């Protein structure tokens, strides 16, 4: 796998899906000892199974739609100036 410097992705490892979160975006139920997670390039990837177990109303499509890349945001701000 190759990643761009500012690229965020939903990762699939060992037949499990992991969703990226920044440190200030972590869900309230996140616990270091009970949650299946790992750190990669400044993001905390949490297992989709753990998310659905703690939040049965979690909407994956909505999460994907709101997943942004920082470089897209910075380009919009530059164009706005």
GITASUL-V427309 format. One line per field, one symbol per residue. phi: phi as a letter, one per 40 degrees, with the letter a starting at -180 (. if undefined). psi: psi as a letter, one per 30 degrees, with the letter a starting at -180 (. if undefined). burial: + if it has 9 or more other C-alpha atoms within 8 Angstrom, else -. A space follows every 50 residues. Layout:
# GITASUL-V427309
phi: ???
psi: ???
burial: ???
This chain:
# GITASUL-V427309
phi: .bbcdbcbacbbbfgbbbbcbcdcbcccccbdcbccaacafgbbcbcccc ccccbcccbccccccccbbdccccccccccc
psi: kkklegkklkkjkhgkkkkkklefgklefkkeffkjllkjhgljjkkeee eeefjfgkjeeeeeefjlkeeeeeeeeeff.
burial: ---------------+++++++------------+-+-----++++++-+ ++----------------+---+--------
